[in-house]
Amino acid sequence: MSTSAAPPAGAALPSFRRDPDGTHPRLLSPDYVSTRLRAPLRAPIDLPQRLTELTGPVLGEGLVYEDDADLTRGYSQGPAGQRILVSGRLLDGDGRPIPRSLVEIWQANAAGRYRHDRDTWQAPLDPNFDGMGRTLTDDEGRYIFTTIKPGAYPWRNHHNAWRPAHIHFSVFGRSFTQRLVTQMYFPDDPLLAHDPIVSAVPAAARDRMIAAFSLEDTQPDWALAFSFDIVLRGRAATPFETEEAAP
Amino acid sequence: MTASSLLSTPAQTVGPYLSIGLTWEYGEYVVSEGRAGAFWIRGRLLDGAGDPVPDGLVETWQADQDGEFGHADPRSASAGEGFRGFGRSLTGPDGAYGIHTLKPGRVSDGEGGLQAPHLDVSVFARGLLHRVVTRIYFADESAANGPDPVLAALPDEAARSTLIAQPDGAGGYTHDIRLQGDHETVFFAV
């Protein structure tokens, strides 16, 4: 095994400030029953951000094709449901766009059914919809998907439990440290107030997961538009500053 | 915080149907089959009852064999032909994952020393409201593991042992990840 004793080129890479309390859901959120046996119970150990944490994969080549951003294509007829455009920007916490970065989405069909072996809800599969999309952000960090509005669906978490309509988003940002998976919800959905996965997020942060309807981006005689920006952690003031001093 | 600072988007679980969106052909291959020095790291993702987690995802990120990320661009993984640096493996019905990779070289610790060979790992699953972060080290690197600053900062040997993959006798390694319980894997706040 060879080693690298020379100072790494990346020694001046920016590190990333931690999100303040009140940003992310508590891992153990017992109202979401699946967390009870899966959430780690010990306090996480501080990991100073070094090279492995400050770098990350460049993804896209061979993984993303132009049609992948249009979930309504690829079939002889389009999927059932309300056609929508979902667009926004991938930004860091300082408002910098994150260009050429992979965005992956997946979702249920208009009836609230996923194309998945373990989804046994008695709603129809749509032969014209598989519910998976991918794209790369452009030079300004923008993305846009064409899809259909997913349906709500029941789940077994508690009596009369229904998930609000949502689209899963997976993003990478510029470093291992910025990796994020979230869900995008729709405005004015009455189910949002009753969903333990949404409610696991501190109240003040929940709105950041809800898209905005955009009449401006809505295309006449074609599709309603929703806007959803995704914000990843911003840079710490100085590379290697505070995190290295953590105990 | 600056005047232009924005509040981060909260994390949410990948849910049970993650395979629809997160499956890649050859996702498990950090390097292709047949590459000299390549091996499998295999293990299981287990919950607090010791049961397998069949709807999880293990993602890995690492340096190349020279301990390099090879870049001016911080996102670059171009070091070494055919080396992606990144792997992802959905867990199977038995909670099993597998990553086909090379042992990374030692990476600078930023303070004039070297870290032991390691992979950074993100774990996602139904029931995990945010990814959890851990590392994988190698049992046959004990000389490097000893002074590694991350391992050295852990409270005891039992904690360190949850991060160390063991040789499987067939040229690869075995490494289980336990989300909860007496042998809960060490997870990190980054």
HADDOCK unambig.tbl for C-alpha pairs under 7 A between the chains (distance, minus, plus):
assign (segid A and resid 1 and name CA) (segid B and resid 65 and name CA) 6.92 0.50 0.50
assign (segid A and resid 1 and name CA) (segid B and resid 105 and name CA) 6.42 0.50 0.50
assign (segid A and resid 2 and name CA) (segid B and resid 65 and name CA) 6.93 0.50 0.50
assign (segid A and resid 2 and name CA) (segid B and resid 66 and name CA) 5.40 0.50 0.50
assign (segid A and resid 2 and name CA) (segid B and resid 105 and name CA) 6.25 0.50 0.50
assign (segid A and resid 3 and name CA) (segid B and resid 66 and name CA) 5.45 0.50 0.50
assign (segid A and resid 3 and name CA) (segid B and resid 67 and name CA) 6.10 0.50 0.50
assign (segid A and resid 3 and name CA) (segid B and resid 105 and name CA) 5.58 0.50 0.50
assign (segid A and resid 3 and name CA) (segid B and resid 106 and name CA) 5.47 0.50 0.50
assign (segid A and resid 4 and name CA) (segid B and resid 66 and name CA) 6.13 0.50 0.50
assign (segid A and resid 4 and name CA) (segid B and resid 67 and name CA) 5.87 0.50 0.50
assign (segid A and resid 4 and name CA) (segid B and resid 106 and name CA) 6.63 0.50 0.50
assign (segid A and resid 4 and name CA) (segid B and resid 107 and name CA) 6.82 0.50 0.50
assign (segid A and resid 8 and name CA) (segid B and resid 108 and name CA) 6.91 0.50 0.50
assign (segid A and resid 9 and name CA) (segid B and resid 71 and name CA) 6.86 0.50 0.50
assign (segid A and resid 9 and name CA) (segid B and resid 72 and name CA) 6.68 0.50 0.50
assign (segid A and resid 10 and name CA) (segid B and resid 74 and name CA) 6.91 0.50 0.50
assign (segid A and resid 11 and name CA) (segid B and resid 110 and name CA) 6.75 0.50 0.50
assign (segid A and resid 19 and name CA) (segid B and resid 8 and name CA) 6.93 0.50 0.50
assign (segid A and resid 23 and name CA) (segid B and resid 8 and name CA) 6.83 0.50 0.50
assign (segid A and resid 23 and name CA) (segid B and resid 10 and name CA) 5.59 0.50 0.50
assign (segid A and resid 24 and name CA) (segid B and resid 10 and name CA) 4.70 0.50 0.50
assign (segid A and resid 24 and name CA) (segid B and resid 11 and name CA) 5.67 0.50 0.50
assign (segid A and resid 25 and name CA) (segid B and resid 11 and name CA) 6.84 0.50 0.50
assign (segid A and resid 25 and name CA) (segid B and resid 129 and name CA) 6.25 0.50 0.50
assign (segid A and resid 27 and name CA) (segid B and resid 128 and name CA) 6.34 0.50 0.50
assign (segid A and resid 27 and name CA) (segid B and resid 129 and name CA) 5.53 0.50 0.50
assign (segid A and resid 27 and name CA) (segid B and resid 130 and name CA) 6.72 0.50 0.50
assign (segid A and resid 34 and name CA) (segid B and resid 127 and name CA) 4.41 0.50 0.50
assign (segid A and resid 35 and name CA) (segid B and resid 127 and name CA) 4.41 0.50 0.50
assign (segid A and resid 35 and name CA) (segid B and resid 128 and name CA) 6.15 0.50 0.50
assign (segid A and resid 37 and name CA) (segid B and resid 47 and name CA) 5.70 0.50 0.50
assign (segid A and resid 37 and name CA) (segid B and resid 48 and name CA) 4.76 0.50 0.50
assign (segid A and resid 37 and name CA) (segid B and resid 49 and name CA) 6.76 0.50 0.50
assign (segid A and resid 37 and name CA) (segid B and resid 180 and name CA) 6.81 0.50 0.50
assign (segid A and resid 38 and name CA) (segid B and resid 47 and name CA) 5.18 0.50 0.50
assign (segid A and resid 38 and name CA) (segid B and resid 48 and name CA) 6.11 0.50 0.50
assign (segid A and resid 38 and name CA) (segid B and resid 127 and name CA) 5.99 0.50 0.50
assign (segid A and resid 38 and name CA) (segid B and resid 128 and name CA) 6.50 0.50 0.50
assign (segid A and resid 38 and name CA) (segid B and resid 179 and name CA) 5.60 0.50 0.50
assign (segid A and resid 38 and name CA) (segid B and resid 180 and name CA) 6.31 0.50 0.50
assign (segid A and resid 39 and name CA) (segid B and resid 128 and name CA) 6.07 0.50 0.50
assign (segid A and resid 39 and name CA) (segid B and resid 179 and name CA) 6.34 0.50 0.50
assign (segid A and resid 39 and name CA) (segid B and resid 180 and name CA) 6.68 0.50 0.50
assign (segid A and resid 40 and name CA) (segid B and resid 179 and name CA) 5.13 0.50 0.50
assign (segid A and resid 40 and name CA) (segid B and resid 180 and name CA) 4.97 0.50 0.50
assign (segid A and resid 41 and name CA) (segid B and resid 180 and name CA) 6.34 0.50 0.50
assign (segid A and resid 44 and name CA) (segid B and resid 187 and name CA) 5.14 0.50 0.50
assign (segid A and resid 44 and name CA) (segid B and resid 188 and name CA) 4.73 0.50 0.50
assign (segid A and resid 44 and name CA) (segid B and resid 189 and name CA) 5.46 0.50 0.50
assign (segid A and resid 45 and name CA) (segid B and resid 187 and name CA) 6.34 0.50 0.50
assign (segid A and resid 45 and name CA) (segid B and resid 188 and name CA) 4.60 0.50 0.50
assign (segid A and resid 45 and name CA) (segid B and resid 189 and name CA) 5.75 0.50 0.50
assign (segid A and resid 46 and name CA) (segid B and resid 188 and name CA) 5.66 0.50 0.50
assign (segid A and resid 46 and name CA) (segid B and resid 189 and name CA) 4.85 0.50 0.50
assign (segid A and resid 46 and name CA) (segid B and resid 190 and name CA) 6.36 0.50 0.50
assign (segid A and resid 47 and name CA) (segid B and resid 188 and name CA) 5.71 0.50 0.50
assign (segid A and resid 47 and name CA) (segid B and resid 189 and name CA) 5.76 0.50 0.50
assign (segid A and resid 47 and name CA) (segid B and resid 190 and name CA) 5.19 0.50 0.50
assign (segid A and resid 48 and name CA) (segid B and resid 190 and name CA) 6.63 0.50 0.50
assign (segid A and resid 49 and name CA) (segid B and resid 190 and name CA) 6.56 0.50 0.50
assign (segid A and resid 50 and name CA) (segid B and resid 109 and name CA) 6.37 0.50 0.50
assign (segid A and resid 50 and name CA) (segid B and resid 110 and name CA) 6.54 0.50 0.50
assign (segid A and resid 52 and name CA) (segid B and resid 62 and name CA) 6.43 0.50 0.50
assign (segid A and resid 52 and name CA) (segid B and resid 120 and name CA) 6.87 0.50 0.50
assign (segid A and resid 55 and name CA) (segid B and resid 74 and name CA) 5.22 0.50 0.50
assign (segid A and resid 55 and name CA) (segid B and resid 75 and name CA) 5.55 0.50 0.50
assign (segid A and resid 56 and name CA) (segid B and resid 74 and name CA) 6.98 0.50 0.50
assign (segid A and resid 56 and name CA) (segid B and resid 75 and name CA) 4.91 0.50 0.50
assign (segid A and resid 57 and name CA) (segid B and resid 75 and name CA) 5.43 0.50 0.50
assign (segid A and resid 57 and name CA) (segid B and resid 76 and name CA) 6.23 0.50 0.50
assign (segid A and resid 57 and name CA) (segid B and resid 77 and name CA) 5.73 0.50 0.50
assign (segid A and resid 57 and name CA) (segid B and resid 85 and name CA) 6.80 0.50 0.50
assign (segid A and resid 57 and name CA) (segid B and resid 86 and name CA) 6.13 0.50 0.50
assign (segid A and resid 58 and name CA) (segid B and resid 75 and name CA) 5.32 0.50 0.50
assign (segid A and resid 58 and name CA) (segid B and resid 76 and name CA) 5.62 0.50 0.50
assign (segid A and resid 58 and name CA) (segid B and resid 77 and name CA) 6.34 0.50 0.50
assign (segid A and resid 93 and name CA) (segid B and resid 5 and name CA) 5.34 0.50 0.50
assign (segid A and resid 93 and name CA) (segid B and resid 6 and name CA) 4.61 0.50 0.50
assign (segid A and resid 93 and name CA) (segid B and resid 7 and name CA) 6.21 0.50 0.50
assign (segid A and resid 93 and name CA) (segid B and resid 8 and name CA) 6.31 0.50 0.50
assign (segid A and resid 94 and name CA) (segid B and resid 4 and name CA) 5.67 0.50 0.50
assign (segid A and resid 94 and name CA) (segid B and resid 5 and name CA) 4.50 0.50 0.50
assign (segid A and resid 94 and name CA) (segid B and resid 6 and name CA) 5.99 0.50 0.50
assign (segid A and resid 95 and name CA) (segid B and resid 4 and name CA) 6.37 0.50 0.50
assign (segid A and resid 95 and name CA) (segid B and resid 5 and name CA) 6.46 0.50 0.50
assign (segid A and resid 95 and name CA) (segid B and resid 6 and name CA) 6.41 0.50 0.50
assign (segid A and resid 104 and name CA) (segid B and resid 21 and name CA) 6.42 0.50 0.50
assign (segid A and resid 105 and name CA) (segid B and resid 21 and name CA) 5.81 0.50 0.50
assign (segid A and resid 106 and name CA) (segid B and resid 20 and name CA) 6.29 0.50 0.50
assign (segid A and resid 106 and name CA) (segid B and resid 21 and name CA) 4.85 0.50 0.50
assign (segid A and resid 116 and name CA) (segid B and resid 17 and name CA) 6.49 0.50 0.50
assign (segid A and resid 132 and name CA) (segid B and resid 20 and name CA) 6.20 0.50 0.50
assign (segid A and resid 132 and name CA) (segid B and resid 21 and name CA) 5.33 0.50 0.50
assign (segid A and resid 174 and name CA) (segid B and resid 75 and name CA) 5.69 0.50 0.50
assign (segid A and resid 175 and name CA) (segid B and resid 75 and name CA) 6.53 0.50 0.50
assign (segid A and resid 177 and name CA) (segid B and resid 190 and name CA) 6.40 0.50 0.50
assign (segid A and resid 180 and name CA) (segid B and resid 11 and name CA) 6.33 0.50 0.50
assign (segid A and resid 181 and name CA) (segid B and resid 11 and name CA) 5.71 0.50 0.50
assign (segid A and resid 181 and name CA) (segid B and resid 12 and name CA) 6.16 0.50 0.50
assign (segid A and resid 181 and name CA) (segid B and resid 14 and name CA) 6.73 0.50 0.50
assign (segid A and resid 182 and name CA) (segid B and resid 10 and name CA) 6.73 0.50 0.50
assign (segid A and resid 182 and name CA) (segid B and resid 11 and name CA) 4.61 0.50 0.50
assign (segid A and resid 182 and name CA) (segid B and resid 12 and name CA) 4.26 0.50 0.50
assign (segid A and resid 182 and name CA) (segid B and resid 13 and name CA) 6.62 0.50 0.50
assign (segid A and resid 183 and name CA) (segid B and resid 12 and name CA) 5.85 0.50 0.50
assign (segid A and resid 205 and name CA) (segid B and resid 10 and name CA) 6.88 0.50 0.50
assign (segid A and resid 208 and name CA) (segid B and resid 9 and name CA) 5.72 0.50 0.50
assign (segid A and resid 209 and name CA) (segid B and resid 9 and name CA) 6.60 0.50 0.50
assign (segid A and resid 209 and name CA) (segid B and resid 10 and name CA) 6.97 0.50 0.50
assign (segid A and resid 230 and name CA) (segid B and resid 9 and name CA) 5.87 0.50 0.50
assign (segid A and resid 231 and name CA) (segid B and resid 7 and name CA) 6.79 0.50 0.50
assign (segid A and resid 231 and name CA) (segid B and resid 8 and name CA) 4.76 0.50 0.50
assign (segid A and resid 231 and name CA) (segid B and resid 9 and name CA) 5.19 0.50 0.50
assign (segid A and resid 232 and name CA) (segid B and resid 8 and name CA) 5.32 0.50 0.50
assign (segid A and resid 232 and name CA) (segid B and resid 9 and name CA) 6.58 0.50 0.50
assign (segid A and resid 233 and name CA) (segid B and resid 8 and name CA) 6.00 0.50 0.50
